[in-house]
Amino acid sequence: MREAHSVDPTAAEVWVGLEVFDSHGERIGKLSEIYVGDGGTPDLAVVRTGLFGLRGSFVPLAGASLEADVVIVPFAKALVRDAPALPKGEHEVSPAEEAAVFRHYGLQPPAAHAGR
């Protein structure tokens, strides 16, 4: 497994509401929420996918970047769409759910999460 490295917190906070694309240029959805880890860095985001954006798929922000007002994530669109989802009406992520997200992407959780 690769280790997840977080992005700069000051950079990611302006990403909410932006379109998210995969590394091949395919639109995935719109970034709706950012989850900050124990170390104060943004580790996960929720991307609203589907025709009406009703499903919220988790995606790690490791390796993500901002390019021309869109967020580019280093994961394929299909992988993001198949990722664990944020249950409707929920805004909290349990440690087990968070670990499942990182496992889905073949990543180890950031060091700040190792003790969870």
Backbone bond lengths (Angstrom), bond angles and torsions (degrees), N, CA, C in turn:
res aa  C-N    CA-C-N  psi(-1)  N-CA   C-N-CA  omega(-1)  CA-C   N-CA-C  phi
1 M - - - 1.451 - - 1.520 110.41 -
2 R 1.321 114.36 143.75 1.458 119.68 174.66 1.521 108.70 -82.68
3 E 1.326 115.75 153.81 1.461 119.62 176.31 1.518 108.72 -89.38
4 A 1.325 116.42 137.60 1.455 121.28 178.33 1.524 109.29 -81.70
5 H 1.311 116.22 132.78 1.459 122.14 175.68 1.518 107.82 -115.15
6 S 1.314 116.91 132.48 1.454 121.69 -175.93 1.518 112.13 -80.12
7 V 1.340 113.89 160.14 1.456 120.72 177.01 1.517 109.64 -93.82
8 D 1.311 116.37 166.62 1.460 123.33 179.41 1.537 109.77 -62.94
9 P 1.331 118.22 124.92 1.464 120.42 -177.40 1.519 113.49 -59.46
10 T 1.314 117.71 -34.09 1.458 119.57 -178.63 1.528 111.25 -72.12
11 A 1.316 117.30 -25.21 1.461 120.10 178.66 1.522 111.34 -78.51
12 A 1.316 117.51 -43.45 1.462 121.52 -172.92 1.521 113.57 -72.06
13 E 1.321 118.32 -26.68 1.467 118.97 -175.12 1.524 112.87 -63.18
14 V 1.319 118.40 -23.95 1.467 121.14 179.22 1.529 112.16 -88.21
15 W 1.318 117.86 0.15 1.461 121.65 -176.88 1.522 113.80 -81.60
16 V 1.327 118.08 -19.39 1.463 120.68 -178.88 1.530 109.14 -59.11
17 G 1.329 115.13 130.07 1.461 121.26 -179.20 1.518 114.31 95.12
18 L 1.331 116.84 -10.28 1.461 119.69 -179.39 1.532 111.42 -85.82
19 E 1.313 115.62 155.90 1.457 121.93 175.67 1.525 108.94 -71.74
20 V 1.333 115.87 146.82 1.459 122.08 179.72 1.525 108.20 -117.08
21 F 1.340 115.24 132.41 1.460 122.32 179.24 1.520 109.01 -124.55
22 D 1.334 115.71 152.82 1.459 118.60 175.03 1.520 109.36 -84.40
23 S 1.316 116.99 178.46 1.462 121.14 -175.65 1.532 112.75 -70.21
24 H 1.339 117.00 -9.42 1.467 120.88 178.09 1.527 111.44 -98.93
25 G 1.317 116.70 4.02 1.455 121.01 178.20 1.519 115.13 87.47
26 E 1.331 117.99 9.95 1.466 120.82 178.29 1.523 110.26 -87.09
27 R 1.327 115.17 132.96 1.460 120.17 178.22 1.519 109.68 -69.59
28 I 1.340 116.07 131.67 1.457 121.76 178.82 1.521 110.29 -100.91
29 G 1.320 116.90 -45.63 1.459 121.17 -177.51 1.514 110.33 165.87
30 K 1.334 115.56 -154.98 1.456 121.26 -178.00 1.521 109.54 -117.79
31 L 1.331 116.34 133.53 1.463 121.46 179.14 1.527 108.42 -72.32
32 S 1.340 116.46 121.12 1.463 119.39 -175.90 1.520 114.50 -110.19
33 E 1.333 117.37 -27.60 1.462 119.98 -178.30 1.521 109.87 -147.95
34 I 1.328 115.34 151.84 1.460 121.71 174.81 1.521 107.66 -124.26
35 Y 1.327 115.72 134.66 1.457 122.04 178.38 1.519 108.88 -108.22
36 V 1.323 115.11 125.07 1.458 122.32 -178.30 1.526 108.30 -95.24
37 G 1.323 115.82 131.73 1.462 121.57 -179.84 1.513 112.68 -79.28
38 D 1.325 114.45 -179.21 1.461 121.18 -178.20 1.519 112.89 -58.97
39 G 1.317 116.79 -30.99 1.452 121.09 -178.76 1.517 113.90 -81.68
40 G 1.341 116.89 2.48 1.463 120.56 179.27 1.515 113.83 84.57
41 T 1.326 116.82 8.55 1.456 119.85 179.70 1.532 110.32 -106.55
42 P 1.321 116.81 146.31 1.467 119.78 178.55 1.524 110.02 -72.14
43 D 1.328 116.47 117.83 1.461 120.88 -175.94 1.521 113.24 -106.52
44 L 1.331 116.95 -35.04 1.462 121.42 -176.35 1.520 110.13 -130.50
45 A 1.323 114.56 153.09 1.457 120.81 173.20 1.517 108.09 -131.93
46 V 1.311 115.30 158.52 1.456 121.43 171.41 1.516 106.40 -108.06
47 V 1.333 115.16 127.02 1.456 121.60 177.29 1.517 107.21 -110.91
48 R 1.319 116.62 124.06 1.462 122.11 177.69 1.521 108.35 -78.89
49 T 1.336 115.41 120.44 1.456 121.37 -176.67 1.524 109.83 -121.00
50 G 1.304 115.22 174.56 1.458 120.51 179.27 1.512 111.19 91.84
51 L 1.309 114.83 170.33 1.459 121.37 -175.40 1.526 113.10 -55.42
52 F 1.319 116.92 -42.71 1.459 120.91 -178.51 1.522 112.86 -109.96
53 G 1.320 117.40 8.92 1.460 121.41 179.28 1.517 113.41 68.10
54 L 1.333 116.35 30.79 1.464 120.08 -176.83 1.522 113.51 -81.99
55 R 1.323 117.60 -23.79 1.464 120.63 -178.72 1.523 108.84 -95.52
56 G 1.329 116.16 134.40 1.462 120.64 178.31 1.508 110.29 -109.57
57 S 1.323 117.35 103.21 1.464 122.30 -179.49 1.522 110.07 -92.42
58 F 1.331 115.50 135.31 1.460 119.83 176.00 1.523 110.04 -77.39
59 V 1.312 116.10 142.94 1.463 121.94 173.31 1.528 108.04 -142.44
60 P 1.336 117.52 132.17 1.467 119.50 174.52 1.529 110.18 -66.02
61 L 1.299 115.97 147.07 1.464 120.04 177.70 1.521 112.20 -90.27
62 A 1.325 116.80 2.25 1.467 120.75 176.87 1.522 109.16 -60.44
63 G 1.308 116.64 122.45 1.458 121.28 178.04 1.510 114.74 81.99
64 A 1.329 117.96 0.82 1.463 120.81 179.13 1.523 109.85 -75.52
65 S 1.329 115.42 153.55 1.463 119.59 179.13 1.522 109.89 -146.56
66 L 1.317 115.34 161.57 1.451 122.46 177.22 1.516 107.75 -104.27
67 E 1.333 115.80 123.63 1.461 120.96 179.20 1.520 108.53 -136.58
68 A 1.328 116.07 116.45 1.467 122.05 177.16 1.529 112.16 52.00
69 D 1.305 117.24 49.23 1.468 123.90 177.11 1.520 115.22 64.87
70 V 1.329 117.65 22.96 1.460 122.02 170.10 1.522 107.83 -131.10
71 V 1.320 116.12 151.86 1.454 121.85 177.95 1.519 108.00 -95.38
72 I 1.326 116.47 127.86 1.458 122.45 178.09 1.526 107.25 -106.33
73 V 1.333 116.67 124.45 1.463 120.98 176.76 1.522 108.96 -109.68
74 P 1.331 117.51 147.12 1.473 120.56 -175.74 1.529 113.47 -84.62
75 F 1.326 116.24 32.37 1.459 121.38 -179.03 1.522 109.08 -127.39
76 A 1.323 116.70 145.48 1.464 121.68 179.86 1.527 110.43 -67.36
77 K 1.315 115.28 148.72 1.457 122.15 179.41 1.532 111.63 -52.78
78 A 1.325 117.74 -44.39 1.464 121.55 -178.83 1.529 111.66 -62.49
79 L 1.334 116.45 -37.85 1.467 120.21 179.36 1.524 110.41 -65.51
80 V 1.325 117.04 -40.96 1.463 121.24 179.33 1.529 109.95 -66.75
81 R 1.305 116.53 -43.79 1.473 119.70 -178.90 1.526 112.05 -65.43
82 D 1.331 117.65 -27.90 1.467 121.71 179.17 1.525 112.70 -90.23
83 A 1.312 117.46 0.16 1.467 122.23 -176.42 1.520 111.18 -70.53
84 P 1.339 116.50 160.23 1.465 119.01 173.50 1.529 109.61 -54.05
85 A 1.317 115.02 142.69 1.464 120.81 -176.00 1.515 111.49 -107.38
86 L 1.294 115.13 155.72 1.456 122.29 173.92 1.524 106.98 -79.82
87 P 1.339 117.34 118.48 1.469 119.05 179.79 1.529 111.07 -58.41
88 K 1.317 116.09 142.45 1.468 121.49 -178.55 1.523 110.62 -54.30
89 G 1.317 116.00 131.67 1.456 122.10 179.18 1.522 114.54 82.36
90 E 1.313 118.32 -5.91 1.474 122.20 -179.61 1.528 109.93 -93.10
91 H 1.318 115.02 148.76 1.462 120.23 176.15 1.517 111.36 -135.38
92 E 1.317 117.37 -2.24 1.460 122.24 178.32 1.523 109.55 -105.44
93 V 1.324 115.81 146.48 1.460 121.88 178.62 1.524 108.13 -118.59
94 S 1.321 115.97 123.04 1.467 119.45 179.06 1.527 109.05 -76.06
95 P 1.325 117.91 158.40 1.467 120.19 176.46 1.531 112.42 -56.73
96 A 1.334 117.68 -36.68 1.467 120.70 179.20 1.526 111.33 -67.06
97 E 1.337 116.64 -40.50 1.474 120.48 177.81 1.526 110.55 -65.32
98 E 1.316 115.20 -41.69 1.457 120.42 179.78 1.532 110.68 -62.48
99 A 1.317 117.04 -44.51 1.471 121.07 178.03 1.521 110.92 -62.27
100 A 1.339 117.15 -38.07 1.469 121.03 178.57 1.524 111.29 -63.95
101 V 1.313 116.53 -36.54 1.476 119.92 177.86 1.523 110.46 -63.57
102 F 1.325 116.72 -49.95 1.464 119.60 -179.11 1.529 110.93 -62.34
103 R 1.333 117.79 -39.30 1.477 120.89 177.22 1.524 111.14 -62.86
104 H 1.331 117.15 -40.90 1.466 121.57 179.33 1.527 111.12 -56.06
105 Y 1.318 116.29 -37.93 1.467 121.52 -178.38 1.531 112.90 -90.68
106 G 1.337 117.48 2.86 1.454 120.68 179.55 1.518 113.12 71.56
107 L 1.332 116.20 27.99 1.462 121.96 -178.43 1.520 110.60 -114.37
108 Q 1.310 115.22 151.24 1.456 120.70 168.96 1.526 106.29 -87.96
109 P 1.311 118.01 142.66 1.474 119.45 177.46 1.532 110.50 -58.58
110 P 1.336 117.19 151.59 1.468 119.85 176.12 1.532 110.36 -54.83
111 A 1.306 116.35 156.75 1.464 122.64 -176.30 1.525 112.21 -53.61
112 A 1.317 118.04 -34.73 1.467 121.00 -179.07 1.523 111.65 -64.14
113 H 1.340 117.86 -17.61 1.452 121.97 -177.53 1.537 112.27 -100.55
114 A 1.290 117.17 -3.92 1.470 121.25 -172.67 1.518 112.62 -57.65
115 G 1.308 118.17 -34.35 1.453 120.86 -177.98 1.512 114.72 -82.36
116 R 1.307 118.03 -3.58 1.467 121.33 -177.05 1.477 112.50 -74.02
